[in-house]
Amino acid sequence: MKWGGVAAVLLAGTVAGLGGWGGVRVYRGLTAKPPEAIPVEPVRRGDVSFTITADGALQGGNSRMLAAPMTGSNQLVLTALRQSGDLVKTGDVVAQFDTTEETYKLREAEADLAEAEQQVAQAESEARAKQEELDYEIISARADLKQAELEVRRNPLLAAITARQNLMDLEAARNKLAKLEADYPQRRAALKAAIAIQDAGRAKAKVQSETARKNIEMMTLKAPVDGYLNIERNTSTNFYYPGLEFPMYQVGDQVRPGMAVAQIPDLASYEASAQINEYDRGHIALGLDAELRIVALKGKLFRGKVKDLGGTTGPPWNRRFECKLNLLDPTPELRPGMSARLTIKTDTIRNALWIPAQALEASDGRTFVFVKSATGFSTRDVKLLRRGESQVVIEGLMEGELVAMARPGQN
């Protein structure tokens, strides 16, 4: 009886366990989600047009730049600055720099100029006095010579000693006059040189005064034409990291001489600028047609042409180049700085086999796709002829074959 009871308990436990396991299987079967179907797309044949899209911004073409003046100072401080987007007229003040240093230089130069003018006046007065003295000495020497000649005429009536003295006086008068007449040009030149030295000092002080005054005038930047104002970004920084966005200039910033502070675009010739990935460089050429959609002007489409391609910059993992487009049909509501979506039409391949770019896989130097068959999916190597943003042109497939849009087994 004892062993029979144990067997009965074990049998009952086994039956209960099997029943519970079966219930779990049934519950899982009822609640399990059906496997998601892998999306597929057929291989198509047709004309494939390739485009390059990028985000950019509007700017005026042939912009008039306003730069910090070259005044000899290492840094200029902004004391007044208009806002970006302001409408300015010709002659309106756009920016003002601190003129304290230049004002001090101007006052010093003006003081030096006033002193130099006094020195010139004094030199001229002294030169006139010395000139009169020279003229008097020559006139006196000529008079002495004339007197000596008259005394010599009396020699036949005079004693020998007196006659000899008269001849010596005549010779001395002649020598004195000859020396004065010989030295006269040099002494006049010396007087003029003294005046010229003082006049040079006055000219130097005048130039310094005019330079300081001109620098003060240049430190007020005025609009050369009518238009909307664009304030430039302040790139004067001692550090940089990828992704750093430089702030716009504002009052109190220091500006290096020659650096652009603002620009006034030519609203009659708009252009758009965008940064495009380096791998698209070989597909873009000058003169290609483009379409632009302005974010702020929904529903409007503008036409453009590629105008310029800049140099490639950026870190190795994100190399980009600047692409500029001419806007062919600008309208009055456009403003510099508006965000734009650019679509550049590169070329078209006729009668090509193509699949969606999402279906193409790449690994270990291979390019392949997952082709659907009756038994599932299998990989097949293909040759990539051209890659676009949403389509790729390939070889190695038949038109109508189905390719997976996702890697099988990852769903």
Secondary structure, DSSP 8 states (H G I E B T S, - for coil): -HHHHHHHHHHHHHHHHHHHHHHHHHHHHHH--------EEE-EEEEEEEEEEEEEEEEEEEEEEEE----S-S-EEEEEE--TT-EE-TT-EEEEE--HHHHHHHHHHHHHHHHHHHHHHHHHHHHHHHHHHHHHHHHHHHHHHHHHHHHHHTGGGS-HHHHHHHHHHHHHHHHHHHHHHHHHHHHHHHHHHHHHHHHHHHHHHHHHHHHHHHHHHHTEEE-SSSEE-EE-B----S---TT----B--TT-EE-TT-EEEEEEEEEEEEEEEEEEGGGGGG--TT-EEEEEETTSTT-EEEEEEEEEEEEES-TTS-EEEEEEEESS--TT--TT-EEEEEEEEEEEEEEEEEEGGG-EEETTEEEEEEEETTEEEEEE-EEEEE-SSEEEEES--TT-EEESS-TT--
